[in-house]
Amino acid sequence: MPQDGFTALDFNCMRLPGLDERMSAIREQIQPQFQRIADQLIPFLNEKEQADPPFCAHIARHARRTIHPPESTWLALAQDKRGYKKHPHFQFGIWPSHLFFWLAFIDDYPHKKELGEAMLTDMPTLMQTFPSYFAWSSDHTSADYALQGELTANGLKQLLMRLTKVKKAELLCGVVIPKQEAITKSEEQLIAYLKEQILKLLPLYELALRSTI
């Protein structure tokens, strides 16, 4: 039977008060959907990238939280079964206001300088080949983002320059799906859409891998 995809109830659970209540809802409502999405995207990524080592799923557990509930939660797909934070990875998740699907380079990634320099060299191509609906973020802990169609070449350059100079800098590129749009998509439609975005993001993923050789 086809799955319904994300509903208003899923977004509402990200507003529940209290750590225990919200984490219970995340485990019951959100994480099973994450697992089904991972089960579809991992074979797709492994095939497209001829991945060795293969991609593995890492569902955020928020185990270190003792008081404050997570404002967002996510699934990460990386070519390391032990973890994802030190690697370029694909990240799908939910805020109360939207879903997101990022190619993410977060604060633990050790090759940000090399990646930033490589992206600065390829910046004109990036601006031309990425669609206007793509989004950029400099902080995976924030719901803020800038759309490609609204981001000037200088704005992107500043993001990339920061990546080369600031040790804790982050860079995330991908798509944001507002709540009202997300709840209209079946799980099958959502997965098909995410696969389309993977194909658009793979050149940047491959650039990141080449920049560390």
C-alpha positions as CSV (number, residue, x, y, z in Angstrom):
1,M,0.0,0.0,0.0
2,P,1.4,3.4,-0.9
3,Q,2.5,5.6,2.0
4,D,0.9,8.9,2.6
5,G,4.1,10.9,3.1
6,F,4.5,13.7,5.6
7,T,1.4,15.1,7.1
8,A,0.5,18.2,9.2
9,L,0.8,15.9,12.3
10,D,4.4,15.2,11.5
11,F,5.2,18.9,11.4
12,N,3.2,19.5,14.5
13,C,5.2,17.0,16.4
14,M,8.2,19.2,16.0
15,R,6.4,21.8,18.1
16,L,5.5,19.5,21.0
17,P,6.7,20.9,24.4
18,G,9.2,18.9,26.4
19,L,12.1,16.6,25.4
20,D,10.4,13.3,26.2
21,E,7.1,14.1,24.4
22,R,8.8,15.4,21.3
23,M,11.3,12.6,21.1
24,S,8.6,10.0,21.5
25,A,6.7,11.6,18.6
26,I,9.9,11.7,16.5
27,R,10.6,8.1,17.1
28,E,7.0,7.0,16.4
29,Q,6.1,9.3,13.5
30,I,9.3,10.6,11.8
31,Q,12.0,8.0,12.1
32,P,10.1,5.2,10.4
33,Q,9.6,7.6,7.4
34,F,13.3,8.4,7.5
35,Q,14.1,4.7,7.3
36,R,11.8,4.1,4.4
37,I,13.3,7.0,2.5
38,A,16.9,5.7,3.3
39,D,15.9,2.3,2.0
40,Q,15.0,3.9,-1.4
41,L,17.8,6.5,-1.7
42,I,20.8,4.3,-0.6
43,P,20.5,1.9,-3.6
44,F,20.0,4.8,-5.9
45,L,23.1,6.6,-4.6
46,N,25.2,3.4,-4.6
47,E,24.3,2.8,-8.2
48,K,24.8,6.3,-9.5
49,E,28.1,6.8,-7.7
50,Q,29.3,3.2,-8.0
51,A,30.0,3.9,-4.3
52,D,32.8,2.1,-2.5
53,P,32.4,2.1,0.4
54,P,28.6,2.1,0.0
55,F,26.3,4.8,1.5
56,C,24.9,4.1,4.9
57,A,22.0,5.6,6.8
58,H,22.5,7.6,10.0
59,I,19.2,8.7,11.7
60,A,19.8,11.4,14.3
61,R,19.1,10.1,17.8
62,H,19.7,13.4,19.8
63,A,21.1,11.3,22.5
64,R,23.1,14.2,24.2
65,R,19.9,16.2,24.8
66,T,18.8,16.2,28.4
67,I,16.5,19.2,28.6
68,H,15.7,21.0,25.3
69,P,13.9,19.1,22.6
70,P,15.4,19.2,19.1
71,E,14.1,21.9,16.8
72,S,14.8,19.8,13.8
73,T,15.6,16.1,13.1
74,W,17.2,14.4,10.2
75,L,18.5,11.4,8.3
76,A,22.1,11.5,6.9
77,L,23.5,9.4,4.1
78,A,27.2,9.0,4.0
79,Q,29.9,6.7,2.7
80,D,31.0,5.7,6.2
81,K,29.0,3.3,8.4
82,R,30.6,4.7,11.6
83,G,29.5,8.3,11.1
84,Y,28.7,11.1,8.8
85,K,29.8,14.4,10.3
86,K,33.4,14.3,9.0
87,H,32.3,13.6,5.4
88,P,30.3,15.2,2.6
89,H,26.8,13.7,3.1
90,F,23.2,14.0,2.0
91,Q,20.9,15.1,4.7
92,F,17.1,14.9,4.7
93,G,15.1,16.3,7.6
94,I,12.2,18.3,9.0
95,W,11.7,21.7,10.7
96,P,8.3,22.8,11.9
97,S,8.0,24.9,8.8
98,H,9.6,22.8,6.0
99,L,11.4,19.7,4.9
100,F,15.0,20.0,3.6
101,F,17.4,17.9,1.5
102,W,21.0,19.1,1.7
103,L,24.3,18.1,0.4
104,A,26.0,19.1,3.6
105,F,29.5,20.0,4.7
106,I,29.2,20.7,8.5
107,D,31.6,21.9,11.1
108,D,33.4,18.5,11.6
109,Y,34.3,18.2,7.9
110,P,38.1,18.7,7.7
111,H,38.5,19.7,4.1
112,K,36.5,22.9,4.0
113,K,39.3,25.1,2.8
114,E,40.1,22.8,-0.2
115,L,36.4,22.5,-1.0
116,G,35.8,26.3,-0.8
117,E,38.7,27.0,-3.1
118,A,37.5,24.4,-5.6
119,M,34.0,25.8,-5.6
120,L,35.3,29.4,-6.0
121,T,37.1,28.3,-9.1
122,D,33.9,26.6,-10.4
123,M,31.5,29.3,-9.1
124,P,30.3,30.6,-12.5
125,T,29.4,27.1,-13.5
126,L,27.6,26.5,-10.2
127,M,25.5,29.6,-10.6
128,Q,24.5,28.6,-14.1
129,T,23.8,24.9,-13.6
130,F,22.0,24.9,-10.3
131,P,18.3,25.7,-10.6
132,S,16.9,28.9,-9.1
133,Y,14.9,26.9,-6.5
134,F,18.0,25.5,-5.0
135,A,18.7,26.8,-1.5
136,W,21.9,27.5,0.4
137,S,22.6,27.6,4.1
138,S,25.7,28.2,6.3
139,D,24.4,26.6,9.5
140,H,22.7,23.2,9.8
141,T,21.3,24.2,13.2
142,S,19.3,27.1,11.7
143,A,16.1,27.0,9.7
144,D,17.3,30.0,7.7
145,Y,18.4,29.6,4.0
146,A,18.8,31.7,0.8
147,L,17.3,30.6,-2.5
148,Q,19.7,30.4,-5.5
149,G,17.4,32.7,-7.5
150,E,17.7,35.4,-4.8
151,L,21.5,34.9,-4.1
152,T,23.9,37.2,-6.0
153,A,27.2,35.9,-7.3
154,N,28.8,38.0,-4.6
155,G,26.6,36.5,-1.9
156,L,27.6,33.0,-2.9
157,K,31.3,34.1,-3.1
158,Q,31.0,35.3,0.5
159,L,29.7,31.9,1.6
160,L,32.5,30.1,-0.1
161,M,35.2,32.6,1.1
162,R,34.0,32.0,4.7
163,L,34.4,28.2,4.1
164,T,38.0,28.7,3.3
165,K,38.8,30.9,6.3
166,V,36.6,30.0,9.2
167,K,37.3,26.7,11.0
168,K,33.7,26.1,12.1
169,A,32.1,27.3,8.8
170,E,29.5,25.1,7.2
171,L,27.9,24.9,3.7
172,L,24.7,23.2,2.8
173,C,23.1,23.2,-0.7
174,G,19.9,21.6,-1.9
175,V,16.2,22.0,-1.7
176,V,13.6,23.2,0.9
177,I,10.0,22.0,0.7
178,P,7.6,24.3,2.6
179,K,5.1,22.5,4.8
180,Q,2.1,23.3,2.7
181,E,3.8,21.8,-0.4
182,A,5.3,18.8,1.5
183,I,1.9,17.6,2.8
184,T,0.6,17.3,-0.7
185,K,3.3,14.8,-1.7
186,S,2.9,11.1,-1.3
187,E,6.0,9.3,-0.1
188,E,6.5,7.9,-3.6
189,Q,6.4,11.4,-5.1
190,L,8.7,12.7,-2.4
191,I,11.3,10.0,-3.0
192,A,11.1,10.6,-6.8
193,Y,11.7,14.3,-6.2
194,L,14.7,13.6,-4.0
195,K,16.2,11.4,-6.6
196,E,16.0,14.2,-9.1
197,Q,17.8,16.5,-6.7
198,I,20.5,14.0,-6.1
199,L,21.3,13.9,-9.8
200,K,21.7,17.7,-9.7
201,L,23.9,17.6,-6.5
202,L,26.2,14.8,-7.5
203,P,28.6,17.0,-9.5
204,L,29.2,19.0,-6.4
205,Y,29.6,15.9,-4.3
206,E,32.1,14.6,-6.7
207,L,33.9,17.9,-6.7
208,A,34.2,17.6,-2.9
209,L,35.7,14.2,-3.2
210,R,38.2,15.3,-5.9
211,S,39.3,18.4,-3.8
212,T,40.5,16.1,-1.0
213,I,42.7,13.9,-3.2
